[in-house]
Amino acid sequence: LRLRPMAMTLTMVVGGLLPIMFSRGAGADVMKRIAAPMVGGMLTAALLALLLIPAVYALWQKRRLSRGDGWASSGISSNTSWS
């Protein structure tokens, strides 16, 4: 999991869109409609990538290993060297 690049990207995108979301000049109405879903989408994608997907994967692995579908039953050696 690459937390630092994800956090940096999220911070820069949201930081760049916040002034657009809170602007009051000419054309701000149109730009707010563009910036708000982008901020929401970035936050949602970050939460999914950091919390939901690893949790679902961990549950899936636990279920798979409890059924006996792990490395031992597949015939693949768990001490394989990758050199």
PLY file of the C-alpha trace (Angstrom):
ply
format ascii 1.0
element vertex 83
property float x
property float y
property float z
element edge 82
property int vertex1
property int vertex2
end_header
0.00 0.00 0.00
1.45 3.31 -1.04
-0.02 5.72 1.47
2.27 8.70 0.96
1.68 9.20 -2.80
-2.06 8.80 -2.32
-2.13 11.31 0.53
0.00 13.80 -1.42
-2.22 13.54 -4.51
-5.40 13.89 -2.48
-4.03 16.90 -0.58
-2.93 18.70 -3.73
-6.15 18.09 -5.68
-8.43 19.04 -2.79
-6.19 21.98 -1.88
-6.32 23.24 -5.43
-10.09 22.89 -5.66
-10.99 24.51 -2.34
-10.41 28.09 -3.55
-12.65 27.36 -6.52
-15.37 25.99 -4.26
-15.37 29.09 -2.05
-14.96 31.74 -4.77
-17.55 34.47 -5.35
-16.46 36.07 -8.60
-17.94 36.03 -12.06
-18.50 32.48 -13.25
-18.05 31.04 -9.76
-21.41 29.32 -9.96
-20.30 27.19 -12.88
-16.92 26.38 -11.38
-18.43 25.38 -8.03
-20.56 22.79 -9.80
-17.40 21.31 -11.28
-15.20 21.49 -8.17
-17.64 20.02 -5.62
-18.08 16.60 -7.31
-14.34 16.40 -7.93
-13.57 16.93 -4.25
-16.24 14.40 -3.26
-14.95 11.89 -5.78
-11.36 12.22 -4.64
-12.32 11.78 -0.99
-14.53 8.80 -1.80
-11.85 7.15 -3.92
-9.28 7.63 -1.17
-11.56 6.10 1.46
-12.35 3.16 -0.79
-8.70 2.55 -1.63
-7.45 2.89 1.95
-10.24 1.27 3.96
-12.84 -0.69 2.06
-10.77 -2.58 -0.50
-8.16 -3.87 2.02
-10.95 -4.87 4.44
-12.83 -6.80 1.76
-9.60 -8.47 0.64
-8.76 -9.49 4.21
-12.22 -11.00 4.70
-11.94 -12.80 1.38
-8.53 -14.24 2.31
-9.75 -15.33 5.74
-12.72 -17.09 4.15
-10.56 -18.70 1.50
-8.02 -19.98 4.03
-10.71 -21.28 6.39
-12.19 -23.35 3.53
-8.79 -24.86 2.79
-8.29 -23.15 -0.55
-4.92 -21.71 0.48
-1.40 -22.46 -0.68
-1.27 -25.90 0.91
-4.22 -27.32 -0.97
-3.30 -25.78 -4.32
-0.02 -27.67 -4.57
2.07 -24.48 -4.65
4.99 -24.40 -2.27
4.88 -21.48 0.18
8.68 -21.31 0.46
9.28 -20.35 -3.16
12.32 -18.12 -3.62
11.93 -15.22 -6.02
15.62 -14.78 -6.88
0 1
1 2
2 3
3 4
4 5
5 6
6 7
7 8
8 9
9 10
10 11
11 12
12 13
13 14
14 15
15 16
16 17
17 18
18 19
19 20
20 21
21 22
22 23
23 24
24 25
25 26
26 27
27 28
28 29
29 30
30 31
31 32
32 33
33 34
34 35
35 36
36 37
37 38
38 39
39 40
40 41
41 42
42 43
43 44
44 45
45 46
46 47
47 48
48 49
49 50
50 51
51 52
52 53
53 54
54 55
55 56
56 57
57 58
58 59
59 60
60 61
61 62
62 63
63 64
64 65
65 66
66 67
67 68
68 69
69 70
70 71
71 72
72 73
73 74
74 75
75 76
76 77
77 78
78 79
79 80
80 81
81 82
